[in-house]
Amino acid sequence: MGMVLAATALKIRAVVSHGPGSVSALKMEDIDRPAPADDGVLVRVRASSANPVDLFTITPVAHMQRGLKGAVVGTDFAGTVEAVGKNVTRFEPGDDVFGGARGAFAEYLAISEQGALVRKPAGVPFDQAGAVTVAGSTALQALRDHGRVQAGQRVLINGASGGVGTFAVQIARSFGAEVTAVCSTRNVELVRSIGAQRVIDYTTEDFTLGGERYDLMLDVAGNRSWSECLRVLEAGPLTSGLGQPASSTGRAVDGGRSAISSRCGWVRCVAAGAW
Ligand SMILES: NC(=O)c1ccc[n+]([C@@H]2O[C@H](COP(=O)([O-])OP(=O)(O)OC[C@H]3O[C@@H](n4cnc5c(N)ncnc54)[C@H](OP(=O)(O)O)[C@@H]3O)[C@@H](O)[C@H]2O)c1
């Protein structure tokens, strides 16, 4: 049976944006502890991580959207459920969870139980779980939903050693794809260790000139032209899309082909062949 916390005057520490500006203008402040809604849970945050999408909070657009009010920064989190609203059925105090919600750079956050919130597997440490949601869901959406990755496909991941790329390598392998990863020298062993069967060091080799062809390309680095990307794909109809964190907006266009815009940057996924 869940315990419902009364809204109290208890203060918590949080990283707050008061207006458009740079990261250096963010302030660590004492704010009121949020209270869970009837369908929500209060999470004691044990770990969080920073992603490009977190910068949106400090943009003029975000500031206007929230009526010029301050906002707590951060999205990814892992922590422990402290209290639940009276209608909550899936969680109870003491559950270890992870997910994504606005306001994660704080000691506590409130989130609907229907939000991006799941139980944390027991063997996964909080710091690892707190770095999964935004980058991991971006890679998953790009490869599975837009790229429609299939077992046996040859997949090229340009920018394989960073936040999105390291998830993409592992996700593509879990779908049974054969993965070629592009990164710099210092990360060659890293991407091999997470499953890439072939690695191209972009400091010594240009993947667009090697003559290799792929069924699907995920362009996380976003530093190559469309014509260069198309050159490495098998001939056939194309579908393109990009991963985006669940918290950002997007739009789909054109039935056969799709593209989604993200506020925080492009992760382009290009696939060859019809399905
Ligand atoms: N992180 C997210 O959750 C997220 C969500 C949606 C969209 N995005 C967008 O996705 C893009 C990447 O984000 P990220 O968080 O993955 O960035 P990141 O952690 O900085 O990773 C960047 C990747 O690009 C590689 N790279 C750099 N220069 C390259 C080059 N010349 N050729 C090929 N690869 C190169 C890096 O390899 P080395 O380090 O080995 O040089 C690294 O693998 C950004 O535009 C971001 O806005 C990110």
The ligand as an SDF file (V2000), in Angstrom:
LIG
                    3D

 48 52  0  0  0  0  0  0  0  0999 V2000
   22.6270   12.1670  -26.5220 N   0  0  0  0  0  0  0  0  0  0  0  0
   21.3210   12.1720  -26.8080 C   0  0  0  0  0  0  0  0  0  0  0  0
   20.5270   11.7150  -26.0130 O   0  0  0  0  0  0  0  0  0  0  0  0
   20.8060   12.7120  -28.1190 C   0  0  0  0  0  0  0  0  0  0  0  0
   19.4320   12.6360  -28.3880 C   0  0  0  0  0  0  0  0  0  0  0  0
   18.9470   13.1170  -29.6250 C   0  0  0  0  0  0  0  0  0  0  0  0
   19.8330   13.6810  -30.5200 C   0  0  0  0  0  0  0  0  0  0  0  0
   21.1720   13.7650  -30.1890 N   0  0  0  0  0  0  0  0  0  0  0  0
   22.0620   14.3920  -31.1690 C   0  0  0  0  0  0  0  0  0  0  0  0
   22.9430   13.3860  -31.6360 O   0  0  0  0  0  0  0  0  0  0  0  0
   24.2040   13.9570  -31.9070 C   0  0  0  0  0  0  0  0  0  0  0  0
   25.2770   13.1680  -31.1310 C   0  0  0  0  0  0  0  0  0  0  0  0
   24.9450   13.1580  -29.7670 O   0  0  0  0  0  0  0  0  0  0  0  0
   25.7950   12.2820  -28.7410 P   0  0  0  0  0  0  0  0  0  0  0  0
   25.2270   12.5830  -27.3910 O   0  0  0  0  0  0  0  0  0  0  0  0
   25.8700   10.8700  -29.1910 O   0  0  0  0  0  0  0  0  0  0  0  0
   27.2200   12.9940  -28.9030 O   0  0  0  0  0  0  0  0  0  0  0  0
   28.6620   12.5350  -28.3560 P   0  0  0  0  0  0  0  0  0  0  0  0
   28.5240   11.7090  -27.1390 O   0  0  0  0  0  0  0  0  0  0  0  0
   29.4830   13.7690  -28.3070 O   0  0  0  0  0  0  0  0  0  0  0  0
   29.2160   11.5680  -29.5300 O   0  0  0  0  0  0  0  0  0  0  0  0
   29.6530   12.0870  -30.7740 C   0  0  0  0  0  0  0  0  0  0  0  0
   30.1350   10.9240  -31.6400 C   0  0  0  0  0  0  0  0  0  0  0  0
   30.5540   11.4470  -32.9170 O   0  0  0  0  0  0  0  0  0  0  0  0
   31.8670   10.9510  -33.1850 C   0  0  0  0  0  0  0  0  0  0  0  0
   32.5650   11.8720  -34.0790 N   0  0  0  0  0  0  0  0  0  0  0  0
   33.0990   13.0840  -33.8120 C   0  0  0  0  0  0  0  0  0  0  0  0
   33.6890   13.5880  -34.9300 N   0  0  0  0  0  0  0  0  0  0  0  0
   33.4920   12.6580  -35.8950 C   0  0  0  0  0  0  0  0  0  0  0  0
   33.8700   12.5820  -37.2650 C   0  0  0  0  0  0  0  0  0  0  0  0
   34.5470   13.5520  -37.8730 N   0  0  0  0  0  0  0  0  0  0  0  0
   33.5000   11.4750  -37.9720 N   0  0  0  0  0  0  0  0  0  0  0  0
   32.7960   10.4600  -37.3970 C   0  0  0  0  0  0  0  0  0  0  0  0
   32.4270   10.4760  -36.1010 N   0  0  0  0  0  0  0  0  0  0  0  0
   32.7720   11.5650  -35.3660 C   0  0  0  0  0  0  0  0  0  0  0  0
   32.5250   10.8090  -31.8310 C   0  0  0  0  0  0  0  0  0  0  0  0
   33.6310    9.9170  -31.9250 O   0  0  0  0  0  0  0  0  0  0  0  0
   35.0090   10.1890  -31.0930 P   0  0  0  0  0  0  0  0  0  0  0  0
   34.5860   10.6190  -29.7110 O   0  0  0  0  0  0  0  0  0  0  0  0
   35.6860    8.8590  -31.1200 O   0  0  0  0  0  0  0  0  0  0  0  0
   35.7180   11.2850  -31.8300 O   0  0  0  0  0  0  0  0  0  0  0  0
   31.3540   10.2110  -31.0540 C   0  0  0  0  0  0  0  0  0  0  0  0
   31.2390    8.8330  -31.3520 O   0  0  0  0  0  0  0  0  0  0  0  0
   24.1330   15.4280  -31.4920 C   0  0  0  0  0  0  0  0  0  0  0  0
   23.8070   16.1840  -32.6350 O   0  0  0  0  0  0  0  0  0  0  0  0
   22.9660   15.4400  -30.5340 C   0  0  0  0  0  0  0  0  0  0  0  0
   22.3340   16.6980  -30.4940 O   0  0  0  0  0  0  0  0  0  0  0  0
   21.6750   13.2760  -29.0300 C   0  0  0  0  0  0  0  0  0  0  0  0
  1  2  1  0
  2  3  2  0
  2  4  1  0
  4  5  1  0
  4 48  2  0
  5  6  2  0
  6  7  1  0
  7  8  2  0
  8  9  1  0
  8 48  1  0
  9 10  1  0
  9 46  1  0
 10 11  1  0
 11 12  1  0
 11 44  1  0
 12 13  1  0
 13 14  1  0
 14 15  2  0
 14 16  1  0
 14 17  1  0
 17 18  1  0
 18 19  2  0
 18 20  1  0
 18 21  1  0
 21 22  1  0
 22 23  1  0
 23 24  1  0
 23 42  1  0
 24 25  1  0
 25 26  1  0
 25 36  1  0
 26 27  1  0
 26 35  1  0
 27 28  2  0
 28 29  1  0
 29 30  1  0
 29 35  2  0
 30 31  1  0
 30 32  2  0
 32 33  1  0
 33 34  2  0
 34 35  1  0
 36 37  1  0
 36 42  1  0
 37 38  1  0
 38 39  2  0
 38 40  1  0
 38 41  1  0
 42 43  1  0
 44 45  1  0
 44 46  1  0
 46 47  1  0
M  CHG  2   8   1  16  -1
M  END
$$$$
